[in-house]
Amino acid sequence: MIKTAQSQIPALKAQLNGENDTFKDIAIDEGEDSTIIYNYTFSQPQNINLDNEALKQVLIPEVEPLLNRAKAIAPDVKVLVKYDNPDGSNLATISVTQTDIEAAKATTQE
């Protein structure tokens, strides 16, 4: 599951960086308890406050297909997305679980 995701890193870098080179590094690793960790490291220091809850709402539809495929292997799989400055300081860490996806679907159906 992780190796498949890692094979997509070059395409992901091309898609997200474009001509701007926004991210110095994008890594996908396996974490504890069936967690897939996406770690995005910006090329330049960012002096911004990221809204984790707003980012989570944007990430949910993006990671839903991955979680749906992965839950066949690990039913409790989750995705952790981290945004870091080049010096390693963390700007945001967002966890997305199957429960989050179901809650978002329930909210949109109301």
ChimeraX attribute file (.defattr): number of C-alpha atoms within 10 A of each C-alpha:
attribute: neighborCount
match mode: 1-to-1
recipient: residues
	/A:1	12
	/A:2	14
	/A:3	10
	/A:4	9
	/A:5	15
	/A:6	15
	/A:7	11
	/A:8	11
	/A:9	15
	/A:10	10
	/A:11	10
	/A:12	14
	/A:13	18
	/A:14	11
	/A:15	10
	/A:16	13
	/A:17	15
	/A:18	11
	/A:19	8
	/A:20	8
	/A:21	14
	/A:22	15
	/A:23	19
	/A:24	14
	/A:25	15
	/A:26	18
	/A:27	14
	/A:28	20
	/A:29	14
	/A:30	15
	/A:31	14
	/A:32	9
	/A:33	10
	/A:34	16
	/A:35	19
	/A:36	24
	/A:37	21
	/A:38	21
	/A:39	17
	/A:40	21
	/A:41	23
	/A:42	21
	/A:43	17
	/A:44	13
	/A:45	13
	/A:46	12
	/A:47	8
	/A:48	7
	/A:49	8
	/A:50	12
	/A:51	12
	/A:52	14
	/A:53	12
	/A:54	10
	/A:55	14
	/A:56	17
	/A:57	15
	/A:58	11
	/A:59	17
	/A:60	21
	/A:61	13
	/A:62	11
	/A:63	17
	/A:64	19
	/A:65	10
	/A:66	16
	/A:67	22
	/A:68	14
	/A:69	13
	/A:70	18
	/A:71	14
	/A:72	10
	/A:73	11
	/A:74	14
	/A:75	13
	/A:76	15
	/A:77	21
	/A:78	26
	/A:79	23
	/A:80	18
	/A:81	20
	/A:82	18
	/A:83	20
	/A:84	20
	/A:85	19
	/A:86	17
	/A:87	11
	/A:88	11
	/A:89	12
	/A:90	13
	/A:91	18
	/A:92	16
	/A:93	18
	/A:94	19
	/A:95	18
	/A:96	21
	/A:97	18
	/A:98	19
	/A:99	11
	/A:100	16
	/A:101	19
	/A:102	12
	/A:103	12
	/A:104	14
	/A:105	13
	/A:106	10
	/A:107	9
	/A:108	7
	/A:109	7
	/A:110	5
